[in-house]
Amino acid sequence: MILCWNVGNTHIGIGLFENGELKFRWRFQTDTSKTDDDYAVVIRGTLLACNLSVDQIQGAVISCVVPALTPVITGTNRKLTGHQPLIVSHELNTGLQINIDAPQKVGHDRIANAVAMYQKFKTAAVIIDFGTATNFEIISPHGGFEGGLICPGLRIAAEALFERAAQLPSVPLEKPARLIGKDTTEAMQSGIFFGYTEMVEALIHRLKAEVKRNYHIEPVVVATGGLSGLLAPEVPSVDHVNEDLTLEGLYFLHQMNHE
């Protein structure tokens, strides 16, 4: 089995693949105060609860966008498996041409998403990753990672509103029952939710037009990330939703770089 770590700013996603199939997935809160021993205890207990043994893990790959946690998770993986994990970077064999100004600065999760997208579809694509930030990535028909956009995530945008407007309360981030709110809570929910999904839809239209101008092909649009299940159904231009896209990309990277 191959252990895939997707360490984000808010959550750590972990996937366990066997023969190319995602067999198990878990999600934990990202905590920079935890040590490698702390994480090892949690992961070992999770594996045991699923009747799994660390001896079944034959390799591992880590994507981490929290630099302080890279050595911690690397240490955790070594303690669990005895193996040095593969660390995602632009220097790996990705099967892509990374056509941006500073490839060494591109987020590991963005690389993993692009790899999974191109391996699965082999065509032009727009990827939207709904996480702490909302990332838009553009893939050319011939496997070029052409860059994209990074927007404040839904929670960040909402929290800014709660913090900066003294008379506006914190409200649950969920789809409201109607567009026109009849009280402050409904009005805020509607503005946050529908305002955000309309922004995403408008950006997709502009990105698709740009891709068609440059490559004369209609791109596939795929949504992923922790909030994709909530937001993507309200974005008509999204063709597919795959919350496991990053984990799948990590698995592909491991296989492409495994010796």
C-alpha positions as CSV (number, residue, x, y, z in Angstrom):
1,M,0.0,0.0,0.0
2,I,1.1,3.6,-0.7
3,L,0.5,6.3,2.0
4,C,-0.3,9.7,0.6
5,W,-0.1,12.8,2.8
6,N,-1.8,16.1,1.7
7,V,-0.9,18.6,4.4
8,G,-2.9,21.8,4.0
9,N,-3.3,24.9,6.1
10,T,-6.5,23.8,7.7
11,H,-6.6,20.0,7.3
12,I,-4.3,17.0,6.7
13,G,-5.8,14.6,4.2
14,I,-4.4,11.1,4.2
15,G,-5.1,8.4,1.6
16,L,-4.0,4.7,1.5
17,F,-3.8,3.3,-2.1
18,E,-3.6,-0.4,-3.1
19,N,-3.0,-1.3,-6.7
20,G,-4.0,2.2,-7.8
21,E,-7.3,2.3,-5.9
22,L,-7.9,4.6,-2.9
23,K,-8.9,2.1,-0.2
24,F,-8.9,4.4,2.9
25,R,-9.0,8.1,3.5
26,W,-8.8,10.2,6.7
27,R,-8.9,13.8,7.5
28,F,-7.3,15.5,10.5
29,Q,-7.0,19.1,11.8
30,T,-3.6,20.7,10.9
31,D,-1.8,21.5,14.1
32,T,1.7,23.0,14.0
33,S,2.2,22.4,17.7
34,K,2.2,18.6,17.3
35,T,5.4,16.7,17.0
36,D,6.2,13.7,14.8
37,D,5.6,11.5,17.8
38,D,2.1,13.0,18.3
39,Y,1.1,12.5,14.7
40,A,2.6,9.0,14.7
41,V,0.4,8.0,17.6
42,V,-2.7,9.3,15.9
43,I,-2.0,7.7,12.6
44,R,-1.0,4.3,14.1
45,G,-4.2,4.3,16.1
46,T,-6.2,5.1,13.1
47,L,-4.6,2.3,11.1
48,L,-5.3,-0.1,13.9
49,A,-8.9,0.9,14.1
50,C,-9.2,0.0,10.4
51,N,-7.5,-3.4,11.0
52,L,-4.4,-2.2,9.1
53,S,-0.8,-2.5,10.0
54,V,2.1,-0.2,9.2
55,D,3.9,-3.2,7.8
56,Q,1.4,-3.1,4.8
57,I,2.8,0.4,3.8
58,Q,5.4,0.0,1.1
59,G,5.9,3.6,0.2
60,A,4.8,7.2,0.9
61,V,4.6,10.6,-0.6
62,I,4.0,14.0,1.0
63,S,2.6,17.2,-0.3
64,C,2.9,20.0,2.3
65,V,2.0,23.7,2.0
66,V,2.9,24.4,5.7
67,P,6.8,24.5,5.6
68,A,7.1,24.1,9.4
69,L,5.3,20.7,9.1
70,T,7.3,19.2,6.3
71,P,10.1,17.8,8.6
72,V,7.5,16.8,11.2
73,I,5.4,14.8,8.8
74,T,8.5,13.4,7.2
75,G,9.6,12.2,10.6
76,T,6.2,10.8,11.4
77,N,6.3,8.8,8.2
78,R,9.8,7.4,9.0
79,K,8.7,6.5,12.5
80,L,5.6,4.6,11.1
81,T,7.1,2.9,8.1
82,G,10.9,3.1,8.4
83,H,10.9,4.6,4.9
84,Q,12.0,8.0,3.6
85,P,8.9,9.4,1.9
86,L,8.9,11.1,-1.5
87,I,8.5,14.9,-1.1
88,V,6.6,16.7,-3.8
89,S,8.5,19.4,-5.7
90,H,8.7,20.8,-9.2
91,E,11.9,18.8,-9.7
92,L,10.1,15.5,-9.7
93,N,9.0,13.7,-12.9
94,T,5.5,15.1,-13.1
95,G,4.6,14.4,-16.7
96,L,4.0,18.1,-17.1
97,Q,5.8,21.2,-18.3
98,I,5.6,23.7,-15.5
99,N,5.3,27.0,-17.5
100,I,5.4,29.6,-14.7
101,D,8.0,32.1,-13.7
102,A,9.2,30.5,-10.5
103,P,8.4,26.7,-10.6
104,Q,10.2,26.2,-7.2
105,K,7.5,28.3,-5.5
106,V,4.4,26.5,-6.8
107,G,2.3,24.8,-4.1
108,H,2.8,21.1,-3.8
109,D,-1.0,20.6,-3.8
110,R,-1.3,22.5,-7.1
111,I,1.3,20.2,-8.7
112,A,-0.5,17.1,-7.4
113,N,-3.9,18.4,-8.7
114,A,-2.4,19.2,-12.1
115,V,-0.7,15.8,-12.4
116,A,-3.9,13.9,-11.5
117,M,-6.0,16.0,-13.9
118,Y,-3.7,15.4,-16.9
119,Q,-3.2,11.8,-16.2
120,K,-6.9,11.2,-16.0
121,F,-8.1,13.4,-18.9
122,K,-5.1,14.1,-21.2
123,T,-6.7,17.3,-22.3
124,A,-7.0,21.0,-21.5
125,A,-8.5,21.6,-18.1
126,V,-9.5,24.1,-15.4
127,I,-9.1,22.9,-11.9
128,I,-10.8,24.6,-8.9
129,D,-9.5,23.6,-5.5
130,F,-11.9,24.8,-2.8
131,G,-9.8,24.9,0.4
132,T,-8.4,27.5,2.8
133,A,-7.7,29.4,-0.5
134,T,-9.5,28.7,-3.7
135,N,-7.0,27.9,-6.4
136,F,-7.7,27.9,-10.2
137,E,-5.2,26.0,-12.3
138,I,-4.9,25.9,-16.1
139,I,-3.6,22.8,-17.9
140,S,-2.9,23.0,-21.6
141,P,-3.9,20.2,-24.0
142,H,-0.3,18.9,-24.2
143,G,0.4,18.9,-20.5
144,G,1.5,22.4,-19.7
145,F,0.9,23.7,-16.2
146,E,0.2,27.3,-17.2
147,G,-0.5,28.9,-13.9
148,G,-3.7,30.2,-12.5
149,L,-5.4,32.3,-9.9
150,I,-5.4,32.2,-6.1
151,C,-8.5,33.7,-4.3
152,P,-9.4,33.9,-0.6
153,G,-11.3,30.8,0.4
154,L,-15.0,30.9,1.4
155,R,-14.2,30.7,5.1
156,I,-11.6,33.4,4.9
157,A,-13.9,35.7,3.0
158,A,-16.7,35.1,5.5
159,E,-14.5,35.6,8.6
160,A,-13.3,38.9,7.2
161,L,-16.9,40.0,7.1
162,F,-17.6,38.8,10.6
163,E,-14.6,40.5,12.0
164,R,-14.8,43.9,10.2
165,A,-18.5,44.6,10.5
166,A,-19.4,45.1,14.2
167,Q,-23.1,44.6,13.8
168,L,-23.0,41.5,11.7
169,P,-22.9,38.1,13.5
170,S,-21.0,35.0,12.6
171,V,-23.3,32.7,10.6
172,P,-23.1,29.1,9.5
173,L,-21.5,28.6,6.1
174,E,-24.3,26.7,4.3
175,K,-26.6,27.2,1.3
176,P,-29.5,29.4,2.3
177,A,-33.1,28.3,1.5
178,R,-33.7,31.4,-0.6
179,L,-31.8,34.1,-2.4
180,I,-33.5,37.1,-0.8
181,G,-32.9,37.0,2.9
182,K,-35.7,38.0,5.3
183,D,-33.4,38.7,8.2
184,T,-29.7,39.6,8.8
185,T,-28.6,35.9,9.1
186,E,-30.3,34.9,5.9
187,A,-29.1,37.9,4.0
188,M,-25.5,37.3,5.1
189,Q,-25.7,33.6,4.2
190,S,-27.1,34.4,0.8
191,G,-24.5,37.1,0.1
192,I,-21.6,34.9,1.2
193,F,-22.8,31.7,-0.5
194,F,-24.3,32.9,-3.7
195,G,-21.8,35.8,-4.0
196,Y,-19.0,33.3,-3.8
197,T,-20.4,30.7,-6.3
198,E,-21.2,33.5,-8.8
199,M,-17.6,34.7,-8.5
200,V,-16.4,31.2,-9.3
201,E,-18.7,30.8,-12.2
202,A,-17.7,34.1,-13.7
203,L,-14.0,33.3,-13.4
204,I,-14.5,29.9,-15.0
205,H,-16.2,31.6,-18.0
206,R,-13.2,33.9,-18.4
207,L,-10.7,31.1,-18.0
208,K,-12.5,28.9,-20.5
209,A,-12.5,31.7,-23.0
210,E,-8.8,32.3,-22.5
211,V,-8.1,28.6,-23.0
212,K,-10.2,28.4,-26.1
213,R,-8.4,31.4,-27.6
214,N,-5.0,30.0,-26.8
215,Y,-5.5,26.3,-27.7
216,H,-8.7,26.1,-29.7
217,I,-10.2,23.5,-27.4
218,E,-12.9,23.4,-24.7
219,P,-11.3,22.6,-21.3
220,V,-12.7,20.2,-18.8
221,V,-13.6,21.8,-15.5
222,V,-13.1,19.8,-12.3
223,A,-13.6,20.9,-8.7
224,T,-11.9,19.4,-5.7
225,G,-11.0,20.4,-2.1
226,G,-12.8,20.2,1.2
227,L,-15.6,22.7,0.2
228,S,-16.2,21.3,-3.3
229,G,-19.1,19.2,-2.1
230,L,-20.9,22.4,-0.8
231,L,-20.0,24.9,-3.5
232,A,-19.5,23.0,-6.8
233,P,-23.2,21.9,-7.2
234,E,-24.1,25.6,-7.4
235,V,-21.5,26.3,-10.2
236,P,-23.0,25.2,-13.5
237,S,-19.7,25.2,-15.4
238,V,-18.2,22.5,-13.3
239,D,-18.1,19.3,-15.2
240,H,-16.8,16.9,-12.5
241,V,-16.4,17.0,-8.7
242,N,-13.5,14.9,-7.3
243,E,-12.7,15.5,-3.7
244,D,-9.8,13.0,-3.9
245,L,-8.0,14.6,-6.8
246,T,-5.0,15.8,-4.8
247,L,-4.5,12.3,-3.2
248,E,-4.8,10.7,-6.6
249,G,-2.2,13.1,-8.0
250,L,0.1,12.2,-5.1
251,Y,-0.3,8.5,-5.9
252,F,0.5,9.2,-9.6
253,L,3.6,11.1,-8.5
254,H,4.8,8.3,-6.4
255,Q,4.4,5.8,-9.2
256,M,6.1,8.0,-11.7
257,N,9.1,8.6,-9.4
258,H,9.3,5.2,-7.7
259,E,12.6,3.4,-8.0
